[in-house]
C-alpha cells in the first residue's frame, strides 16, 4: 500500500483531530534524506520551517502545520 497517499491522509486526519482538541500547532521532524516522508508531510499540510539541521537525535528537517 506504499506510494498511494495513505500516510499523508492518516497524518492529515490525525492533525485535524489534534486541532479540534485545541492544539495550536503540530510538528514533525523527518530525516533530510527521507524524501518520501517529507513529501507525505507536505501533502498533509505541513511546511518546512528549517533546512536540514543537526539535533541531539540526528539530522532533521523541522516541519509544522497550523490550523
TIVO-483347 format. One record per residue (C-alpha): residue in three letters; residue number from 1; x, y, z. Coordinates in nm, 2 decimals. Example, Ala and Ser with C-alpha at 12.3 -4.5 7.8 and 13.67 -1.06 7.14 Angstrom:
<recs>
+------+-----+--------+--------+--------+
| rest |  nr |     xx |     yy |     zz |
+------+-----+--------+--------+--------+
|  ALA |   1 |   1.23 |  -0.45 |   0.78 |
|  SER |   2 |   1.37 |  -0.11 |   0.71 |
+------+-----+--------+--------+--------+
</recs>
This chain:
<recs>
+------+-----+--------+--------+--------+
| rest |  nr |     xx |     yy |     zz |
+------+-----+--------+--------+--------+
|  UNK |   1 |   0.00 |   0.00 |   0.00 |
|  UNK |   2 |   0.30 |   0.23 |  -0.01 |
|  UNK |   3 |   0.30 |   0.52 |  -0.26 |
|  UNK |   4 |  -0.08 |   0.56 |  -0.26 |
|  UNK |   5 |  -0.12 |   0.86 |  -0.03 |
|  UNK |   6 |  -0.24 |   0.66 |   0.28 |
|  UNK |   7 |   0.03 |   0.80 |   0.50 |
|  UNK |   8 |  -0.04 |   1.16 |   0.41 |
|  UNK |   9 |  -0.42 |   1.11 |   0.46 |
|  UNK |  10 |  -0.36 |   0.95 |   0.80 |
|  UNK |  11 |  -0.13 |   1.23 |   0.92 |
|  UNK |  12 |  -0.38 |   1.50 |   0.79 |
|  UNK |  13 |  -0.67 |   1.33 |   0.97 |
|  UNK |  14 |  -0.47 |   1.30 |   1.30 |
|  UNK |  15 |  -0.37 |   1.66 |   1.27 |
|  UNK |  16 |  -0.73 |   1.76 |   1.22 |
|  UNK |  17 |  -0.82 |   1.58 |   1.54 |
|  UNK |  18 |  -0.55 |   1.75 |   1.73 |
|  UNK |  19 |  -0.66 |   2.09 |   1.61 |
|  UNK |  20 |  -1.02 |   2.00 |   1.71 |
|  UNK |  21 |  -0.90 |   1.92 |   2.06 |
|  UNK |  22 |  -0.73 |   2.26 |   2.08 |
|  UNK |  23 |  -0.37 |   2.21 |   1.96 |
|  UNK |  24 |  -0.23 |   2.55 |   1.83 |
|  UNK |  25 |   0.03 |   2.38 |   1.61 |
|  UNK |  26 |   0.18 |   2.04 |   1.53 |
|  UNK |  27 |   0.53 |   1.95 |   1.42 |
|  UNK |  28 |   0.73 |   1.68 |   1.25 |
|  UNK |  29 |   1.10 |   1.62 |   1.21 |
|  UNK |  30 |   1.18 |   1.38 |   0.93 |
|  UNK |  31 |   1.54 |   1.30 |   0.83 |
|  UNK |  32 |   1.65 |   1.52 |   0.54 |
|  UNK |  33 |   1.73 |   1.21 |   0.33 |
|  UNK |  34 |   1.37 |   1.07 |   0.38 |
|  UNK |  35 |   1.22 |   1.24 |   0.07 |
|  UNK |  36 |   0.91 |   1.02 |   0.09 |
|  UNK |  37 |   0.83 |   1.13 |   0.44 |
|  UNK |  38 |   0.89 |   1.50 |   0.37 |
|  UNK |  39 |   0.66 |   1.47 |   0.06 |
|  UNK |  40 |   0.39 |   1.30 |   0.27 |
|  UNK |  41 |   0.40 |   1.56 |   0.54 |
|  UNK |  42 |   0.38 |   1.84 |   0.28 |
|  UNK |  43 |   0.08 |   1.67 |   0.12 |
|  UNK |  44 |  -0.07 |   1.66 |   0.47 |
|  UNK |  45 |  -0.04 |   2.03 |   0.50 |
|  UNK |  46 |   0.30 |   2.07 |   0.68 |
|  UNK |  47 |   0.56 |   2.33 |   0.57 |
|  UNK |  48 |   0.93 |   2.31 |   0.63 |
|  UNK |  49 |   1.04 |   2.58 |   0.88 |
|  UNK |  50 |   1.41 |   2.49 |   0.88 |
|  UNK |  51 |   1.67 |   2.35 |   0.64 |
|  UNK |  52 |   1.84 |   2.03 |   0.75 |
|  UNK |  53 |   1.99 |   2.07 |   1.09 |
|  UNK |  54 |   2.17 |   1.86 |   1.34 |
|  UNK |  55 |   1.99 |   1.77 |   1.66 |
|  UNK |  56 |   2.09 |   1.55 |   1.95 |
|  UNK |  57 |   1.89 |   1.27 |   1.80 |
|  UNK |  58 |   2.03 |   1.31 |   1.44 |
|  UNK |  59 |   1.97 |   1.52 |   1.13 |
|  UNK |  60 |   1.62 |   1.66 |   1.08 |
|  UNK |  61 |   1.41 |   1.90 |   0.88 |
|  UNK |  62 |   1.16 |   2.08 |   1.11 |
|  UNK |  63 |   0.81 |   2.09 |   0.97 |
|  UNK |  64 |   0.49 |   2.25 |   1.11 |
|  UNK |  65 |   0.12 |   2.26 |   1.04 |
|  UNK |  66 |  -0.11 |   2.52 |   1.18 |
|  UNK |  67 |  -0.49 |   2.52 |   1.17 |
+------+-----+--------+--------+--------+
</recs>
